[in-house]
Amino acid sequence: MNYLQTYNYFKSVENYTDSRIDIDDNTVMMNYDFESQHRFILPGGLGNSDDYEYSPDFNQEYEPDVIRQILNKKDAEIVENIKFRYHILSPKNAGRAKGIILMFHGFNEKHWTKYYPWTKYIVEKTGKSVVLFPIAFHMNRAPSMWSDAHKMFDISARRKARHKDLLCSSLSNVAISTRLHNKPQRFIWSGLQTYYDIIDFIHAVKAGTHPAIDSRASVDIFAYSIGSFLAEILMMTNENDYFANSRLVSFCGGAVFNRLSPVSKFILDSEANVSLYSYLVEHLESHLKRDEALRYYLSDSHPEGVNFRSMLDYKVLIDQREAIFRRIHSRIYAIGLTNDTVVPAYEIINTLQGRRRDIPVRVDVFDLPYPYRHEDPFPALKNIQDDVDSQFRKIFDRITDFLK
């Protein structure tokens, strides 16, 4: 099957209900249960209930009941984010995996659809199993109501009415935009929750308790867009030496947060982006002084928190960040796209190769001979299917060569 055929086939067969889905004679998808043990760090949790809880100043009519009820529940009480299922795609009849590749997706993703052709190709070319692990409050870790077109269209209309200069609000991004606009600190807490979930997952693998993965299995990472942010923090921190020998491929990602441009009808609207940038970059130091929980988790006693901070602002902790990338440079490979305006290729280079361009991280930049955007580098369109298939194979042959 070519790229388009694989894309359409997976759309018809994937689900979270079945424990096993036979994809073809060579590949099988398995679904496994996961329960996060780190809900307490989220807003509303026991470890995050200090008197200081930042929210921008809004007039009283900003949050009508529909928004409070649907989007602004206490994060620690959103069950879908705590108990969920994740996919593993594996070679059929291969037994417990001797090597796994963690796959991390992009910002504001609700479905794995575009990733299935990528995943299947990686499995076929490397012989390893791919674990599609969702970031907190994304994919099936978000309430289905956040993807309800009717309700989200209504909230987007309300948002546009309140913010006259609002750009790129859509039913696709209004849930995440509203939530991050109201509480931009959610970016940090959900990111840390996902980090700790991944560490727990690897711990279970190393303990030999995962039914599909050998305890001695190698662990590598393929990350796309904001998923690269998570992957870099995992690699930089190397908790328990879990990632001491891991390789990371970053596709359309890898730049520090304040060098991204995420305003898009598929990612964030303009008001959410301003709120997020203000909190994470311009005023983070003042929030750290007033927020005890934030100060604790981003302090020197938590290396993952320090590395998180170093990836927020290009000019913060730059020596420490670049020293780590220099040490692990041979195990990182990044790919950018010429026309990517969300994560520009030159910003990937600025981050990974350093301010002096003297860190030898391999970064390749491709242009594609058809209309594309960051959110959709390989459009599943019939009229360009041959070009898409050719470019996909060219790029993913390099990716799989690095991950073998």
GUMIGU-263508 format. One record per atom (N, C-alpha, C, O): x, y, z. Coordinates in steps of 0.001 Angstrom, whole numbers, plus 500000, padded with zeros to 6 digits. Layout:
! GUMIGU-263508
XYZ...
! end
This chain:
! GUMIGU-263508
500842498796500000500000500000500000500878501256500000501924501291500648500442502283499267501155503549499320500694504340500553499899503851501356501196505547500686500906506345501878499407506586502042498858506386503126498752507013500974497326507323501048496507506080501392495590506149502211496825504966500783496099503729501068496289503289502519495338502849503165497501503407503025497760503054504420496999503967505359496422503516506348496999505248505047496276506243505845494789505892505927494215505859507015494176505634504789492741505333504764492431503992505417491393503842506061493318503023505259493076501710505866493061501803507385492176501250508038494039502500507945494085502627509408492868503365509938492359503029511007492396504359509210491196505083509647490014504142509820489144504369510661489992503090509021488845502181509041488952501092510106487945500475510452490164500842510639490315499699511549490755500067512962490524499288513886491381501224513162491929501513514483490816501807515481489781502370515124491038501420516732490126501745517823490843501515519146491925500931519180490242501972520221490803501761521554490103500623522287490476500285523410489102500038521664488275499042522346488895497654522301489006496984523328489298497222521112489856495878520960491245495801521587492026496749521505491539494685522203492881494494522761493904494244521667495078494584521813493449493642520560494353493307519455493664493608518129492497493271517930494406494250517226493899494532515889494953494058514896496056494604514854494627493058514107495556492564513087495518493511511889494509493599511189496609494206511665496661495198510594496839494519509240496109494813508294497811493612509148498038492828507940498848491596508333498922491250509512499451490937507353500191489707507652501453489962508485502014489036509071501893491223508532503174491523509185503070492378510440504022492463511216501920493009510642501831494027511692500573493859512528499508493515512014500714494109513826499581494018514736499575495243515647500633495737516038498380495732515985498231496817516941497613496260518221496615495542518174498210496594519361497695496178520652497328497413521463497971498455521343496292497294522288495883498376523186496124497960524627495791496846525031496709498874525399497016498589526802496488499713527693496427500874527289496113499338528904495606500301529878496749500976530616497790500370530870496538502250530957497512502988531754496757503873532727495736504462532373497253503967533948496678504876534941497782505769535485498751505291536074497622507066535282498610508023535758498580508114537276497512508184537883499745508113537873499877508253539321500222509691539719500598509943540864500098510617538797500598511966539051499539513049538866499866514187538532498289512703539080497214513685538976497353514784540024496866515898539829498024514469541146498096515414542260498863516681541908498677517703542568499726516648540879500482517861540551499678518820539676500091519960539468498536518368539165497721519203538284496943520235539092496725520037540287496519521334538465495645522283539163494438521573539780493731520819539111494223521832541068493152521152541783493601519907542504492824519302543242494872519505542299495396518328542971495992518676544325496171519849544652496296517653545107496786517872546464498113518613546486498372519410547388498949518350545496500251518996545469500252520333544765501307520951544622499091520799544319499017522034543537497781522821543938496988523230543089497627523025545225496441523724545718496816524929546569496085525296547489497967525551546260498426526707547024497466527879546851496645527908545935497595528841547758496750530028547667497007530774546366496096531367545788498279530738545903498604531440544677498287530550543482498930529520543280497304530947542700496986530229541461496685531270540406495634531911540430497602531430539491497510532516538524496390532306537518496246531220536958495607533334537292494682533410536164494690534850535679494726535769536498494656535072534374494572536452533870493285537111534349492317536428534686493279538418534377492079539140534806491074539202533660491361539750532596489899538635533892488826538688532906487609539327533552487446539284534771486755539921532727485523540443533313484609539276533692484810538154533228483638539531534508482825538465535085482069537660534042481692536514534291481847538244532892481075537545531872481969536717530952481498536125529981483265536682531268484164535973530357483869534485530293483941533881529223483542533897531419483341532450531466481873532111531727481499531886532878481055532069530716479686531609530929479683530154531374480701529471531267478566529683531863478483528334532425478973527267531466479597526296531893478704527429530176479075526384529228480589526175529205481057525046529058481353527256529349482808527133529340483302526543530652484181525680530655482741527003531769483162526457533062482867524962533138483691524192533632481719524556532661481300523158532780482082522245531839482385521106532194482406522728530662483042521871529660484563521910529745485214520869529653485136523097529919486576523240529741487358523523531013488542523193531085486736524121532011487510524558533162487177523807534440487120524391535522486957522506534303486893521660535477488274521625536121489261522017535500488345521159537361489651520963537975490386519872537198489865518773537005491587520187536763492328519256535912492540517902536579492483516861535924492785517925537880493065516683538602491860515757538664491992514595539050490677516260538285489454515462538359488975514985536995487915514365536900489729515259535943489329514839534594489772513393534392490950513120534161488825512482534480489108511045534533489803510567533268490699509725533334489398511098532109489979510634530844491494510820530812492204510046530170491985511839531500493416512099531516494164511185532484495385511055532400493440510559533392494072509716534409494102508251533960495136507592534060492987507752533475492895506366533029492619506350531535491611506888531078493516505732530776493387505764529318494087504544528731494752503791529443493927504362527429494613503283526718495603503885525719495415504995525221496654503127525443497636503549524453497883502393523486497700501225523832498301502740522267498562501744521230500032501312521226500924502102521535500264500063520875501594499603520472501450498907519131500641497989518989502224499334518154502255498687516844503529497863516763504621498381516997503396496570516431504525495646516493504564494733515280503551494531514611505752494174514998505804493089514018504996491906514556505065491588515743504248491273513696503393490163514127504243488944514488505235488636513828503828488270515544504459487011515990505934487182516366506727486248516242506290488384516824507692488639517164507994488388518636509146488500519054506971488050519434507194487878520858507363489218521547507017490259520989507891489193522752508091490439523489509184491269522802510251490764522452508885492537522626509758493423521852511140493544522474511274493733523683512167493432521636513550493626522070513998495072521900515066495467522369513168495846521224513453497264521044512156498018520852511285497563520111512003499171521509510795499979521348511180501403520958512272501882521264510253502057520275510395503461519911509171504190520452508045503918520034509387505106521371508302505935521878507963506981520824508852507661520312506669507112520496506253508128519542505443509198520271504448508897520929505885510456520145505196511592520754504653512510519666505342512814518693503437512938519840502705513704518819502826515210519045503577515665519908502074515970518255502120517420518307501079518034519225500291517333519860501094519361519282500206520147520137498772520114519588498554520181518378497823520011520488496400520033520144496007518901519191495217519106518270496553517729519413496198516569518590495094515778519283495127515575520496494121515338518498492991514580519036492920513161518487492228512310519046493636512904517393493593511588516759494999511245516242495769512122515851495302509954516255496594509479515772496599509256514256497592508767513717495523509600513567495324509197512174496540509442511284496984508537510577497082510665511316498190510975510399499466510221510759500369510091509933499539509723511996500756509050512449500807507565512091501878506959512126499679506983511753499680505538511513500571505115510347501301504133510479500542505820509201501487505435508145502940505593508586503795504793508207503220506620509384504575506820509898504968505632510779506051505062510653504040505284511676504306504208512635504554502887511929505514502182512240503691502552510982503815501274510292505135501195509533505786500150509524505526502286508903506786502298508153507971502095509096508904501358508777507931502747510249509015502602511226509104501156511718510199500605511836507953500544512003507937499145512457508534498237511389509365497382511693508113498420510138508572497555509062510073497709508798510762496726508528510567498921508874511972499176508523512939498891509661514098498556509413512486499016510907513392498825512044513206497486512736514118497004513407512025496874512580511726495641513299511412495866514759511239494908515512511336497143515176511030497471516564509535497770516727508828498021515750509075497739517970507696498099518281507613499594518574508515500168519183506524500213518136506326501645518366505202501829519379504103501300519212505497502590520435504533502883521489503991504288521254504733505266521354502700504393520943502078505692520689501500506185522018500376505844522386502288506990522726501920507407524077501375508834524056502081509747523627500139509051524507499525510378524415500000511334525508500185510940526660500192512583525131500498513657526067499231513985526868498120513839526360499399514421528098498260514730528966497284515686528288497692516682527690495994515377528386494885516168527844494881516232526318494250517114525736495578515306525671495555515178524223495056513780523853494917512906524709494792513592522564494306512312522058493127511830522915492203512593523195493168510575523321492070510035524127492222510344525610491475509816526433493190511201525961493322511670527337492513512941527569492613513553528632491722513336526597490856514507526714489402514069526625489090513125525900488504514736527350487079514413527227486606514554525788487003515486525088485767513641525351485271513670523966484512514960523664484448515393522514483936515572524701483179516803524505484056517931523957483555518840523296485371517874524233486262518907523719486419518821522208486958519731521579485947517727521633486001517566520175484611517620519553484452517359518361483615517955520346482244518053519842482128519307518970482210520428519472481942519111517686481978520227516737480947521303517068481249522495516997479734520892517429478675521868517708479023522723518917478924523949518871479431522067520001479744522806521226480977523681521051481005524815521529481996523165520369483202523943520189482989525123519234483607526174519404482131524958518247481806526073517358481141527196518152481430528374517942480251526818519063479560527808519891480552528552520790480477529774520920481475527819521407482457528461522292483396529349521487483773530427521946483776528912520298484628529738519450483926531045519085484552532105519078482633530974518783481866532180518463481829533133519654481962534346519488481650532583520855481653533416522069483023534073522261483122535240522642484060533307521992485425533812522162485707534953521188486310535960521560485271534794519948485479535846518950484704537107519313485162538221519060483522536922519910482717538079520303483369538859521439483216540078521515484087538180522317484721538836523466486063539469523118486447540494523682486766538844522184488108539324521827488087539776520376488222538969519457487916541075520185487673541614518845488857541434517909488677541371516693490067541352518455491257541213517612491758539766517555492888539509517140490920538843517968491322537434518032491623536881516636490869537093515685492742536170516545493129535544515286493141534032515440493521533503516485492723533350514391492859531891514257492065531095515282492455529975515612490975531630515791490110530812516639489282529899515751488755530334514727489166528629516141488411527657515356487829526613516287488240526500517441486876525855515786486310524783516612487366523730516905487228522958517853488426523692516091489483522717516302490385523086517473490855522202518189490636524385517679491602524770518716490991525495519912491715525891520826489667525675519919489087526527520966489164525901522347489259526623523339489126524574522437489192523939523758490549524204524403490619524707525524491618523869523703492954524063524276493275525545524426493946525936525381492807526373523499493089527809523573492418528425524799493040529208525517491169528080525040490457528618526203491115528179527495491289528977528416491481526905527561492085526372528785493446527007529069493741527341530217494275527177528043495596527759528256495534529272528412496384529857529082494557529903527815494362531336528015494017531607529477494555532530530089493122530801530029492679530993531409493736530598532427493918531283533434494444529483532168495477529006533094496689528531532285496829527334532034497556529445531881498708529057531053499674528123531774500465527430531134499611528101533122500473527184533870500143525729533562500931524836533877498995525482532954498640524107532560499691523495531637499893522281531640500354524330530854501389523823529953502483523120530745502953522051530356502883523724531854503939523136532682503438521890533388504097520851533354502277521981534028501810520853534843501457519636533989501768518508534373500827519840532860500505518693532010501761518108531382501846516899531166502751518975531083504011518480530564504752517627531575505283516570531234504788518087532833505446517311533879504697516019534169505318514983534403503364516070534156502606514834534370502972513802533304503185512631533617503042514237532049503388513312530975504806512775531149505058511589530935505720513644531533507099513207531786507114512085532827507746511050532613506425512286533944506432511276535002505694510014534574506057508915534993504674510156533756503988508970533226504931508129532371504943506902532471505712508791531539506667508069530691507710507355531546508062506207531274508195508024532561509170507384533453508550506161534119509211505129534242507306506255534548506622505095535146506475503966534134506639502794534472506164504327532887506029503321531830507353502581531626507380501351531574508444503330531511509750502697531312510137501875532539510726500801532407509817502364533710510112501614534931509426500258534912510023499249535288508164500233534472507431498960534391508082498027533374508170496819533596508540498599532252509237497786531252510501497177531851510735495976531721511314497999532505512578497523533074512346496487534175513185495617534411511192496593534846510877495626535899510346494311535341510128493359536091510139494256534028509684493024533389508198492764533503507749491636533300507421493800533829505986493601534025505134493930532807503920493725532826505765494443531740504968494742530544504832493477529701505837492849529370503601493093529348503392491823528642503944491776527229504137490690526683504207492945526617504623492960525214506062493408525008506546493424523877506760493776526092508093494362525940509067493661526882508803493521528076510185493228526332511233492589527123511880493614528065512029494784527715512257493163529246512824494075530237514151494677529787514560495727530282514821494013528850516111494510528360515966495270527035516964495574526381514756495570526652514516496230525368515193497592525303515219498340526281515738497898524131516274499244523897515104500225523787513998499852523396515368501469524136514326502506524121514823503693523302515805504339523667514146503974522201514447505146521382513187505995521275512121505603521750513319507163520647512189508099520579512064508685519179513053509094518570510836508718518681510495509526517507509489510573517978508448510230518537509797511836517753508932512902518250508648513914517148509504514223516319507430514413517169506980515383516174506515516652516892505809516578517898506914517817516370506429519099516863506662519250518370507789519068518831505630519576519143505808519804520587506203518514521299506742518563522404505943517366520686506415516120521262507923516084521389508459515384522248508618516838520535510076516923520622510507517631521901511562517321522454509706518572522370509982519269523630510026518263524777510954518273525585509014517392524841508986516330525849510168515384525684510828515026526659510428514983524452511518514035524186512867514594524596513690513882525171513096515864524302514376516477524666514563516504526180515663516253526671513511516802526916513614516828528381513906515434528920514693515285529855513287514420528347513587513038528750515042512688528475515715512108529327515523513034527302516907512726526933517892513529527775518905512992528223517609514792527992518506515662528743518625515216530198519710515246530778517503514802530781517476514430532195518017513022532414518730512766533384517669512106531498518156510728531561517930510108532945518848509563533557516698510205533413516378509691534751516639508183534835516248507422533950517301507773535908517645506363536152518462505745535016518514504522534883519091506576534209519843506108533034518958505390532015519452504608531203517655505654532060516737504998531128517022505361529681516719504585528775517611506550529453517825507033528078519312507221527772519684507990526886520147506510528517521599506668528362522087506270526974523079506813526487521400505328526333521798504873525003520728505132523946520819504631522825519729505904524304518598506138523400518968507076522263519828507946522392518286506864521149518390507787520022517066508538519884515994507995520147517167509780519473515992510625519282515964511165517869516938511753517398514838510964517192514567511657515934513497512694516202512415512373516691513803513936515881512858515038516034512432515499514648513262515926513845511136515410514372510589515785513066509716517023513245508731516992513981510080518110512570509345519373512666509254519852514114508226520383514534510316519665514862510346520084516255511774520182516729512711519894515984511939520595517994513266520654518583513684522031519043514647522156519799512980523082518603513325524441519016512777524729520411511790524128520834513428525659521124512911526074522421511554526758522233511228527233521145510770526796523322509383527247523221509252528660522665508402528901521807510069529596523131509843530981522711510353531279521305510367532434520879510770530241520585511119530405519175510103529696518264510331529537517065508985529278518857507902528677518079506876529751517712506814530806518342506083529469516693505003530371516281503725529549516131503328529220515013503070529212517266501977528236517229500589528788516914499606528055517023500481530074516524499158530615516218498678530028514900499216530328513834497668529196514990497140528462513843495751527967514208495490527668515373494861527877513234493524527365513537493555525910513958492560525378514449494710525257513764494846523859514172495569523714515518495586522625516091496173524811516031496988524698517247496459525626518329495746525168519223496782526918518282496343527875519292495847529154518634496313529522517556494898529834519282494519531153518790495456532202519392496274531894520259495327533431518925496304534468519272496256534858520743497303535115521336495071534909521350494974535285522758495618534238523661496293534581524631495412532976523347496039531908524131497547531980524010498258531772524993498043532271522824499485532353522617500094533494523425501167533337524008499417534640523463499909535779524241499948535433525730500927535734526414498892534805526226498828534428527634499926533428527986500579533543529022500116532453527113501121531420527345502528532025527337503341531721528210502810532871526361504131533496526256504388534395527467505491534406528015503376535140527878503524536025529030503886535240530279504770535640531036503205534123530492503441533335531706504775532590531650505562532655532594505032531881530546506177530970530468507495531671530202508554531159530567507447532831529574508684533493529157508867534845529864509882535066530525507904535729529728508102537091530220508047537198531740508787537989532326507181536414532392506954536611533828507138535340534654506663535267535787507820534341534102507971533090534838508689533299536170508313532693537174509696534132536189510456534341537426509575534890538536509702534475539688508696535806538210507805536360539241506800535318539717506434535304540892506350534444538814505438533373539223506153532367540125505552531828541054507417532119539856508177531194540692508310531719542117508308530937543067508424533027542271508551533613543608507264533458544410507307533340545635506134533457543736504860533450544446504207532072544514503348531844545367504595531149543633503940529844543551504880528772544107505849528385543454504586528301545312505471527345545984505586526035545226506680525484545104504462525525544711504491524254543979505326524379542715506131523500542408505138525466541985505907525682540756507394525792541075508229525201540389507715526540542105509109526712542501509743525374542886510908525125542576508988524530543550509493523223543980509799522334542778510870521729542724508887522241541816509066521319540699510024521819539629510496521031538809510319523115539622511281523648538657512610524000539322513422524723538744512832523492540525514051523809541271515167522822540942514967521852540211516350523094541501517507522238541255517319520823541774518014519907541334516387520629542708516139519280543220515381518417542218515227517213542426514909519024541138514204518304540079514894518615538746514533519587538083515874517811538349516587518079537085515652518197535886515895518994534980514579517401535883513633517494534773512982518877534722512694519393533642512748519478535908512177520818535948513146521873535456512748522814534769514416521724535801515439522658535321515579522553533805515675523568533115515590521334533293515675521157531840514433521686531142514519522223530038513283521538531778512040522113531257512205523624531110511891524190530064512702524272532167512903525725532120513871526111531017513667527115530334514923525323530837515933525658529834515382525583528418515939526185527500514277524838528235513674524693526910512528525669526669511889525630525618512266526539527633511199527526527463511688528800526784510989529380525953512893529228527144513405530525526701514825530334526195515673529801526911515088530760524983516395530543524367517538531108525205518631530544525232517281532234525896518345532919526627518481532471528079519323533002528804517679531514528515517716531045529894518463529714529969518187528797529196519408529616530901520174528380531129520815527863529842520898526656529618521262528784529012521750528405527689523020527556527780523186526611527009523916527883528715525156527110528827524863525664529237525446524722528700523952525510530193523606524162530648522934523366529541523257522197529327521998523997528835521285523322527749522251522885526653522194521750526180523131523787526258524036523469525160525088522440525574525540521655524740525481522433526835526443521422527300525843520028527202526536519074526849524561519909527512523902518601527415523765518171525959524045517021525622523333519094525089523200518732523681524549518356523074524630517480522213525608519027523531526932518693523030527310517270523447527928516533522679526930516892524677527280515568525188526522514463524472527063513375524279525278514720524072524456513660523485524219513867521983523322513252521407525010514720521360524727515132519987524633513974519011523827514016518081525443512937519204525477511839518230524216510987518262523980510179517363523416511170519293522188510369519432520928511177519105519816510763519431521112512330518460519980513167518055520050513431516557521106513761516018518915513282515901518797513619514484517504514402514313516436513939514712517598515590513719516423516441513542516174516718512071517102516855511274514890516797511732514473517126510367513490518287510424512492518239511144513785519325509659512882520456509531512406520588508096512955519966507186511384521400507904510836521643506568510954523116506213510715523983507054511314523394504996511593524759504554510436525713504805510653526836505259509216525288504520508057526170504632507305526029505948506163526476506062507928525416506931507302525277508251507414526609508981508515527047509315506274527253509230506286528536509934506005528385511424506201529337512180505554527215511864505278526974513282506561526661514032506838527251515077507341525734513499508667525422514053509670525618512913510027524659512228510123526850512710511025527121511584512314526308511682512870526124512765512769525835510544513959524982510525515172525690511123515982525057511800515308527005510880516482527709511414516444527799512930517491527913513567515236527750513529515160527760514995515504526385515580516029526293516690515211525335514841515664523998515258517188523984515300517790523479516247517802524545514260519267524614514197519808525493515323520793525131515967519173526651515571519618527545516644519654526831517986520584527025518769518653526010518255518575525323519540519552524160519612520343524073520552519508523268518632520262522017518724521744522181518403522580521481518974522078523094517499523488523293517163524118524443517946525323524680517854523293525158518719523818526159519636524046527512519018524008527683517799524289528481519901524425529877519456525614530076518521525606530984517690526642529227518655527823529349517789527830528321516658528794528235515897526775527559516553526656526505515537527816525505515629528283524990514613528268525240516844529412524350517008529058523041517703529949522289518097527759522762517859527319521472518395526935520605517199526008520961516471527610519486516972527417518734515727526177517831515703526254516678515278525042518357516158523786517629515985523419517655514504523472518705513864523056516518513975522681516444512558521268516999512371520315516509512978521144518012511536519848518598511197519739518661509684520555519305509024518731517994509132518460518057507694517201518872507464516241518785508230517215519668506400516050520490506057515591520106504657516370520109503703514310519776504561513715519366503288512663520372502850511989520991503674512537520522501539511366521187500978510579520123500227511157519159499726509284520292500148508425519287499532507751519873498301507340521033498327507626519105497223507163519642495936505642519713495803505101519503494718504964520006496895503509520157496884503133521074498050503947521260498955501941521644498061501547522511499183501463521694500475500836520635500512502097522194501519502075521507502815502168522555503914502485523716503657501893522139505118502058523005506279502594522162507429502618520934507353503016522822508479503571522129509642502655521020510122503103519905510389501363521330510232500415520371510798500128519197509872499578518187510309500488519315508613500159518263507648501242518165506575501038518599505441502397517594506936503489517524505959503241516549504820503837516673503751502355515572505048502060514577504013500544514507503799499895513595504311499978515451503055498523515491502878498000514213502229498552513732501239496933513673502799496332512442502276495342512810501166494128512699501334495885513248500040495077513715498918495407512892497675496573512628497381494383512499496966494569511600495826495359512247494699496166511584494048495133513546494459495751514180493292497260514368493436497943514619492443497799514248494672499250514373494850499834513128495536500931513177496093499097512026495489499501510864496278500877510318495886501612509840496750501238510379494604502538509843494199503686510679494763504678510134495247503548512002494700504572512885495250504673512728496766505770512680497323503529512651497416503522512495498873504194511186499261505007511151500185503859510119498564504445508817498876505962508847498688506702508297499504506416509484497621507851509555497340508586510354498410509630509920498898508052511514498780508707512351499787508668511708501169509631511778501933507536511081501470507428510377502751508497509306502873509175509217503896508651508498501845509640507416501900511066507968501970511910507414502674511338509050501248512677509638501283513037510108502692514140509854503176512095510794503345512352511310504688512387510185505717513265510157506579511436509260505628511366508226506659512405507123506456512676506362507385512978507023505286514137506125505141515315506652505964516047505870506571515497507963505987516564508541506804516256508365508294517139508066509098514996508558508633514593508405510030514812506978510509515375506757511581514369506016509720514484504620510156515932504136510124516316503290510932516737504660509206518165504320509219518809504750510531519657504040511071518416505887511034518973506403512287518474505609513486519188505461514477517240505095513397516635504392514534516903502896514535516559502220515504517501502361513492517758500914513441518737500509514535519078499332514655
! end
